[in-house]
């Protein structure tokens, strides 16, 4: 799966799961700052991403920086390759 496809799926999940009114979600969009993702919405987001991508997020998925949409797309691209 290409990163552009991953980004489009992630955008769909973010629009559905996040309390945001951003008209455009970019790779540089901050998960906490711009999308107001807190621990509760992060759990719901993780579940939806697992379902959409057919993955199980392991503990190492959350290691390292995960601050922007771009970080999330990179982590998912790694997981899709591994899976």
C-alpha positions in Angstrom: 0.0 0.0 0.0 1.4 3.4 -1.0 1.8 6.2 1.6 -0.8 8.3 -0.4 -3.4 5.6 0.1 -2.5 5.3 3.8 -2.8 9.1 4.2 -6.3 9.1 2.6 -7.4 6.3 4.9 -6.0 8.1 7.9 -7.7 11.3 6.9 -11.0 9.5 6.8 -10.5 8.0 10.2 -9.4 11.4 11.7 -12.4 13.2 10.2 -14.7 10.5 11.7 -13.0 10.2 15.1 -11.6 13.6 16.0 -13.4 16.7 17.3 -12.1 19.0 14.6 -13.4 21.3 12.0 -10.2 21.5 10.0 -11.0 21.7 6.3 -7.7 20.2 5.3 -5.6 17.6 7.1 -2.0 17.6 6.0 1.1 15.5 7.0 2.2 18.4 9.2 -1.1 18.6 11.1 -0.5 18.1 14.8 -2.4 15.3 16.4 -2.7 16.9 19.8 -2.6 20.6 18.9 -4.6 20.8 15.7 -6.8 17.8 16.0 -7.3 17.9 19.8 -6.6 14.2 20.3 -6.5 13.3 23.9 -6.0 9.9 25.5 -9.6 8.9 25.1 -9.9 9.9 21.5 -6.4 8.3 20.9 -7.8 4.9 22.0 -10.8 5.2 19.7 -8.6 6.3 16.9 -6.3 3.4 17.4 -9.2 0.9 17.3 -10.5 2.4 14.1 -7.1 2.4 12.5 -6.6 -1.2 13.5 -10.0 -2.1 11.9 -9.4 0.0 8.7 -5.9 -1.4 8.1 -6.5 -5.0 9.4 -3.6 -4.5 11.9 -3.0 -5.0 15.6 -0.9 -2.1 17.0 1.9 -3.4 19.1 3.7 -1.5 21.9 6.5 -0.6 19.6 4.0 1.2 17.3 3.9 3.9 19.9 7.6 4.2 20.5 9.3 7.3 19.1 7.7 10.5 18.0 4.0 10.3 17.1 3.1 14.0 17.0 1.8 14.7 13.5 -0.3 13.0 10.9 2.9 12.4 8.9 4.4 10.5 11.9 1.2 8.4 12.0 1.4 7.7 8.3 5.1 6.6 8.5 4.3 4.3 11.4 1.4 2.7 9.5 3.5 2.3 6.4 6.1 0.4 8.5 3.3 -1.8 10.0 1.7 -2.5 6.6 5.1 -3.6 5.2 5.7 -5.9 8.2 2.1 -7.3 8.1 
